[in-house]
Amino acid sequence: MRNGCTTSPANWTSRMASSGSTADAYEETLHLEFKTLSHPGGELKRDDKKLIAKAVTGLANAEGGVLVIGIATARVDGIDVAQEKRLVKQLSRTTNLVRAALPEMLSPQNRKMEVFGIEEKYDEGFIVVVVPTSADRPHYSNVHHQYFRRGSDGTRLMEHGEVRELMFAAREGKLELVGRVLPGLPIVAPGSVCFGIRYALALKNSGPVPARAAYIRIAQQGWSQNLGIEVRFSANEHLGYYTTREDLIHVQDERQFAWIDTGLDFRRTGALNLSDAIRAVESQGWQVFSMMPIAQMKPLGMQVADVNIRVSGLFGAENAVSKEFELLIDKTELFRQFCEVNSMSA
């Protein structure tokens, strides 16, 4: 039975070192590659540099992984499988030679790569190169003057389109529109169960690099800008909310752009406090409260219509793809977020 391997060398070295052969037949994977040198060890020939450069470039341009030098493979059912150990002699010296050569093999360098030896007997064993995932892709093999990428079926030459895609992806942020209720309970009057709510629009960066000069363009009126946001009309008469080139949204960070006032009126529940009002909604249904800005709330008993938040437009950044959006917040969604922000059951 063949065994898959992970990027952790400990998973296979401990088992292989304790056995006298490679009878378990470990498979190469997307994250694991086996190689042998062209000689027993103690030097690093040009063919060895080409072999190592292709392997580490391929891993760096994919999802990272581990290169193990000192294991020969055979092709079984279309998969390279470990066949026998060919231990590297003069392990310490050869490991140092590989470590010294790596920085010149890739452009740009992958500075987080690690190289170490695993000794099986005195100064003989395996050389392990750990290649982490890289935000600086694509990496170019200076030895081959080509780009390589590791796949499930081995390491291959990259096509022009793939190289271009990685070049642009590495420099782009990935923005998501986030709408949320802001904390705070502005009550109309003491003992009242009418609550003013401020609803905000923000952009979150889930990409690999900071997003620069982000913006939101909104088709509807009534939104106010946050501090540090510039507002101006865009060509289609939408209001644009802009940051400057110096204003970055860092990875996994958010930037708030605009907000609008709304509110929830629980007077029809008959409750005198928020906790009782929420319980009344849960038991009686959505018809016992209404949604609208505080300024539009009518005297109790008058017929009212909910004022939902409808907002649409476009968002993006200097280094992030622009996207259209359309958002509807009705009273059920506003109620849910309101309870969540204020740590109440809903």
Disulfide bonds with the S-S distance in Angstrom:
none
